[in-house]
Amino acid sequence: MPTLDDAPALSQSDFDRGRFRIGGVDASREQWQQAVRARITKQRINIMLDAAIIEHFKALAGERGYQTLINDTLRRVMEGERIEADLRRVVREELSALQR
């Protein structure tokens, strides 16, 4: 069974041959970067966090920015809430169908 380590090593020339595409259409690097930036909108805010929370995420982040890690964590929580709400709805529907 293949593992992640079985993937061939990529060289800079492999990346240089890569193509930028937007919606399946070839695009320039600049067009692609602009499209990516448009999809990832960020808003600068001021928020007060406990010092222990900041230190925890800084320790986890390593080379990555700790703010990115906080964003990723919050995004996973939001997605988890959606999954939980969907699961609850499905269970209610199934229980309702069984009672008929």
HELIX and SHEET records of a PDB file:
HELIX    1   1 LEU A    4  ASP A    6  5                                   3    
HELIX    2   2 GLN A   12  ASP A   16  1                                   5    
HELIX    3   3 ARG A   29  ARG A   39  1                                  11    
HELIX    4   4 ALA A   51  ALA A   61  1                                  11    
HELIX    5   5 TYR A   66  GLN A   99  1                                  34    
SHEET    1   A 2 PHE A  20  ILE A  22  0                                        
SHEET    2   A 2 VAL A  25  ALA A  27 -1                                        
END                                                                             
